[in-house]
Amino acid sequence: MSLVDLVMPKMGESIMEATILKWNKQPGDSVKLDETVLEIATDKVDSEVPSATAGVVEEILYNVNDVVPIGAVIARIRTNGTATQPAPVVTQAAASTHSAPQPVTQSTPPPATPSTNGARFYSPLVLNIAAGEGVPLSELESIPGTGNEGRVTKKDILQYIANKRVGHQPATAVTTTPAAATTPIETPVETTTVSAPARVVSEPPATQQPISLYGSNVEIIEMDRMRKLIADHMVRSVHTSPHVTSMSEADVTHLVHWREKVKKDFEKRENTKLTFTPLFIEAVIRCIKKYPLINSSLDGDKIIVKKDINIGMATALPSGNLIVPVIRNADQLNLTGLARQVNTLADNARQGRLRPEDTQGGTFTLTNVGTFGSLMGTPIINQPQVAILAVGAIKKRPVVLETPEGDAIVIRHMMYLSLSYDHRIVDGSLGATFCSAVARELENFQLDRQL
């Protein structure tokens, strides 16, 4: 008779936690090897967690919608096929907090939260949010935690910050005796005093927020789960990397004419469309090989230069959210291979068929803001990468062209490129040089190129 821990799997290089969406198995249910036990989500992709063994689910340690750190034990499975007394799933209480899960007596309880001199443990995400919002550690200590063993979760800190902005002060942890809770506390307000009993209260529901906060003629839309995760990811990136953006202009007339000439034959022969994206990626790959520091990440004071070139491509979803599937070893693919990968990943993203590995391991990201009509953009770096390139809309414009007979004003297809990069690693000279190099690659596209 033995118990096997089911842990939250590592979903990617920069992902430190995941949200539980649904439990497919409950305590007492039989489970087969590799059978799905639960569904989870990160800011990149939804995924299923399979069982590492065959047996019976003994206990579940987290609820639906709980945010769980990578590597944490989320359930236990009894491998002899018989559960003596499965522990019940912890359900959400009527108030905004819930108690920590209680393991059965046969199981080893979860390890205690690390602490130093009685200080509470906070996840890196909670600390980053607190730092970004100006919440000092002394104030953080007063926030009631709804996570496992009273830990402050992302939801707790965000709710606390929201309450502060609208003038609500959430309850702080009360450590005095019960009698102390009824003792009046004299609070000076200018020349008068107001007595108010200290008490623990629930966080006010959203419906209690005053209408005057937003005005009367408004529509309030709650962020969906993916939008909240994307927002957190973007905020962390801005707080992590000092962003600098360099811009270049490219005459892509030859590229546009060549694609227009071959796209029908290409689609007929390869059964897939030839968009501009694989042509842009091809140019980026050539320049990364010339300037490999662009294809790196930072670990403390160590620069990790990646030998693999894995290109992430920002893709818009029907919901309006963005996701970044990754073309792995993109430098080993020809134009046809890149076109197939671009179209397959984009289709899978829009239809919700991406696998966790499809969004992992990116070393550089391309985003096509021109798809939405923008001439240029200043994109936010996709951590832990150090650079991201935005390509703008291709527009016909009159430009001055130098010819042997002299300067001439002609109509050309022009496009702006903007490279955002981490100034801790990439200096302005390298960033500008790389951006200009990509522009030159696109300008020097050969009209007589063969498929």
Buried (B, 14 or more C-beta within 10 A) or exposed (E): EEBBBBBBBEBBEBBBBBBBBEBBBEBBBBBEEEBBBBBBBBBBBBBBBBBBBBBBBBBBBBBBEBBBBBEBBBBBBBBEEEBEEBBBBBEEEEEBBBEBBEBBEBBEEBEEBEEEEEEBBBBEBBBBBBEEBEBEEEEBBEBBBBBBBBBBBBBBBBBBBBBBEEEBEBBEEEEEEEEEEEEEEEEEEEEEEEEEEBEEEEBBEEEEBEEEEEEEEEEEEEEEBBBBBBEBBBBBBEEBBEBBBBBBBBBBBBBBEBBEEBEEEBEEEBEBBBBBBBBBBBBBBEBBEEBEBBBBBBEEEEEEEBEEBBBBBBBBEEEEBBBBBBBBEBBEBEBBBBBBBBBBBBEBBBEEEBEBBBBBBBBBBBBBBBBEEBBBBBBBBBBBBBBBBBBBBBEEEEBEEEEEEEEEEEEBBBBBBBBBBBBEBBEEEBBBBBBBBBBEBBBEBEEEEEE
